[in-house]
Amino acid sequence: MASRTSSITGRTQLLLGGDSRNLTPQNAWHEGTNIRKALRLHPQATRAWFLAELGKLIKFVDATKTIQDDEELKETARALMEENPDFKLEEFALVFEGIKRNKFGPMYGRLKLGELLDCCRQWSGTRAERILERQHRPDHDPYQRHSGTREERKAILVTVEDLIDLGQIKPPE
């Protein structure tokens, strides 16, 4: 059993134990465990965690059109895991947290499989932009910081006659 646990990251072990503090998209991607791998190594613990988190989400959102019974809950969990095989367990936790905080837009009283899949697709797009793009272009910085790197502008002194010549102002009458 010890060899099986060594394949799941420490971050995932904490998550399965109920500790989701300090979870960011970056450390979820770099320190997380892929959902397929987690299901292969620890199927019961992974499914139990997933169902519990999905249940908490449903209870928190309190939507009028939502997952109603255990069978629908299990089917939704299965479909989410099958449709997103590239996700890490930690990413699902972040998607669920994002839904609670309305980061994927309003749900308009619905929380069914379709809405959850849409949120996962949005997350995939955001991940591609933020994390995977940085891996392929580590020198790329999406935030333009110019302290010290921008060339200083030089002052250009312009007289009234210059502005008249350029046609920017009319000559006094």
ABEGO torsion letter per residue (X at the ends): XAAAAAABBAAAAAAAAGBABGBBAAAAAAABBBAAAAAAABAAAAAAAAAAAAAAAAAAAGBABBBABAAAAAAAAAAAAAABAABBAAAAAAAAAAAAAGAAEBAGGBBBAAAAAAAAAAAAAAAAAAAAAAAABAABBABBBABGABBBBBBBBBBAAAAAAAGABBBBX
